[in-house]
Amino acid sequence: MAEYIPPALDWVREQVELYESSGGTEGTTLLDTGLPCVLVTHTGNKSGAIRKIPLMRVAVDGNYVLIGSMGGQPKNPVWVYNLRANPDIQLRDKTAVFDMRVREVTDEREREKLWAAAVAAYPAYDEYQAKTTRRIPVFVAEPRSGL
């Protein structure tokens, strides 16, 4: 089994620990904002280690939308590269845990629909996009078939 590397940022590590240790009954809102989040377990693209990150909860048609905003910073968050290299993830939404596969959304119509859903859940995404020259990546997490 791969090694688990906890998040480096204290608040992220604490959020992950609370979410998991409570079985998904606590730590389910991002930074105590009251906005729901999911926990994404993925594989590091360089280390091969298990990584975990809380992300805003955006659900559309039984799937989840993952936005690589990093607050509008100039670079993508590291997890974007991890998902591109290793698309099989586990996603925890409160007490429910799903094995999923992500794909980066490149179709413009689909991206517009999913971006709109993300902005409806968290309006700051539009501000983040305006703040950076990079195109913020949009992923959709879908149930893995055959499981």
C-alpha positions in Angstrom: 0.0 0.0 0.0 1.2 3.5 -0.8 2.5 5.9 1.9 0.1 8.6 3.0 1.6 12.1 2.9 -0.5 14.6 5.0 -1.2 18.1 3.6 1.6 20.5 4.4 -0.7 23.4 5.4 -1.9 23.1 9.0 -5.5 24.1 8.3 -5.8 21.7 5.4 -4.3 18.8 7.4 -6.6 19.6 10.4 -9.6 19.7 8.1 -8.7 16.3 6.5 -8.1 14.7 10.0 -11.4 16.0 11.4 -13.4 14.9 8.3 -11.9 11.4 8.4 -11.7 10.8 12.1 -15.4 11.8 12.5 -16.4 9.4 9.7 -17.7 12.5 7.8 -19.9 13.9 10.5 -17.6 16.9 11.2 -15.3 19.0 9.2 -17.7 19.0 6.3 -17.6 22.7 5.7 -14.6 24.5 4.3 -12.8 26.7 6.7 -15.8 27.1 8.9 -17.5 29.1 6.2 -20.7 27.0 6.3 -20.0 26.0 2.6 -20.0 22.2 2.1 -16.8 20.4 1.0 -15.9 16.9 -0.1 -12.6 15.1 0.7 -10.7 13.9 -2.3 -8.1 11.1 -1.9 -5.8 10.9 -4.9 -2.3 9.7 -5.8 0.7 12.0 -6.1 2.0 12.2 -9.7 5.7 12.3 -8.6 5.7 10.5 -5.2 3.0 7.9 -5.9 1.9 8.6 -2.3 -1.7 8.9 -1.2 -2.7 12.6 -0.9 -5.9 14.1 0.5 -7.5 17.5 -0.1 -10.8 19.1 0.9 -12.5 20.8 -2.0 -15.7 22.8 -2.4 -18.7 20.5 -2.9 -20.3 21.0 -6.3 -22.6 18.2 -7.3 -24.2 18.1 -10.8 -26.2 15.2 -12.2 -24.8 12.7 -9.7 -21.2 13.7 -10.4 -18.9 16.1 -8.6 -17.2 19.2 -10.1 -13.7 19.9 -8.9 -12.3 23.4 -9.6 -8.5 24.0 -9.6 -8.8 27.6 -8.5 -6.1 27.9 -5.7 -7.7 31.3 -4.9 -6.8 32.7 -8.4 -3.0 32.2 -7.8 -0.8 32.2 -10.9 -0.1 28.4 -10.7 -2.4 25.4 -10.5 -2.7 23.6 -7.2 -0.5 20.5 -7.1 -3.6 18.2 -6.9 -4.5 19.3 -10.5 -1.3 17.6 -11.8 -2.0 14.5 -9.6 -5.5 14.1 -11.1 -4.2 14.5 -14.6 -1.6 11.7 -14.0 -3.8 9.5 -11.8 -7.5 10.0 -12.5 -8.8 7.3 -10.1 -9.8 8.9 -6.8 -11.9 8.3 -3.8 -14.3 11.0 -2.9 -16.0 11.4 0.6 -19.1 13.4 0.8 -19.9 13.5 4.5 -20.5 9.8 5.4 -20.7 8.5 1.9 -17.5 7.3 0.1 -17.3 6.8 -3.6 -14.7 5.3 -6.0 -14.6 7.7 -8.9 -12.6 8.6 -12.0 -12.0 12.2 -12.9 -11.6 13.8 -16.3 -10.6 17.3 -17.1 -13.4 19.0 -19.0 -12.3 20.4 -22.4 -15.6 20.6 -24.2 -16.6 24.3 -24.0 -20.4 23.7 -23.6 -19.9 21.2 -20.8 -17.3 23.4 -19.1 -19.6 26.4 -19.2 -22.4 24.4 -17.6 -20.1 23.0 -14.9 -18.5 26.4 -14.3 -21.9 27.9 -13.8 -22.8 25.3 -11.2 -19.5 25.8 -9.4 -20.0 29.6 -9.3 -23.6 29.1 -8.0 -22.1 27.0 -5.2 -19.2 29.4 -4.6 -19.4 32.8 -6.3 -15.8 33.7 -5.6 -14.7 31.3 -8.4 -15.5 34.1 -10.9 -13.3 36.5 -8.9 -10.5 33.9 -8.9 -10.7 33.5 -12.7 -10.6 37.3 -13.2 -7.5 37.5 -10.9 -5.4 35.1 -12.9 -4.2 34.8 -16.5 -4.3 30.9 -16.4 -7.5 29.1 -17.3 -8.7 27.5 -14.1 -9.0 23.8 -14.6 -12.4 22.1 -14.3 -12.7 18.4 -13.6 -15.7 16.2 -13.3 -15.6 13.1 -11.0 -17.8 10.3 -12.2 -18.5 6.9 -10.6 -16.0 4.3 -11.8 -17.7 1.8 -14.0 -17.4 -1.9 -13.3 -17.1 -1.6 -9.5 
